[in-house]
């Protein structure tokens, strides 16, 4: 790993894709101005409806010139080149799997896309764990599987600074995914999210710090954070966390940018002093 300045963008996205993209671009400029080299956008940054799924904008995605690329992807390509940033964008609804085959039926894939500073898509991860739960909030029931098909492959990918382990929101509750990513070489977990206000208040920071501590990894978590509609409120509290579980940067609700410098020496020292990954018995 090498030292790197990273950023997490927090948004309060709605159902207007153009307005959401314009706001994401403004916040990316702020992150670049703060010195960030690698920046994470939150889950559903381009569209967030009451159901909490980008797939509600499926006609928008299907209206693209190519079945695998739509205006959100073109925007990400352009922004990364223009701003000289590595942009991690989670999640975009794609109508094809990563292998190029069509998704059966009417469901799409919730895809995390990583773009380098030349506008090339370096990695894609399809969300594996879908949010099919009951929550004591105004929405009550969330059923992502009605419109989203789960992915089936964990993804680690190299950058000039660190090996990234990719995940999306509800994945955070499944520690076995992060353990596999760490065992595969991940040094930095990326967690774009749209945690509900109810579940976020109860569990968000506890889960983030646990995943960092038990795997000896940095974490960048970019969240949705505010009132999106009468039935949809998210928790926010985007954070950047080190492998010891210390919070390097955090915000509350609302939109904004946080940044922090991740130090390679910190990760190396923690892993040397407490080599958890090599001490496993199961």
Secondary structure, DSSP 8 states (H G I E B T S, - for coil): ---EEEEEEEB---S-HHHHHHHHHHHHHHHHHTT-SEEEE-TTTT---TTS-GGGGHHHHHTSSBTTB-HHHHHHHHHHHHHT-EEEEEEEEESB-TTS-B-STT-BEEEEEEE-TTS-EEEEEE--S--EEE-SSSS-EEEGGGTB-------EEE-SS-EEEEEEGGGGG-HHHHHHHHHTT-SEEEEEE--BHHHIIIIIHHHHHHHHHHHT-EEEEEEB-SEEETTEEB----EEE-TTS-EEEE--SSSEEEEEEE-HHHHHHHHHHS-GGGS---
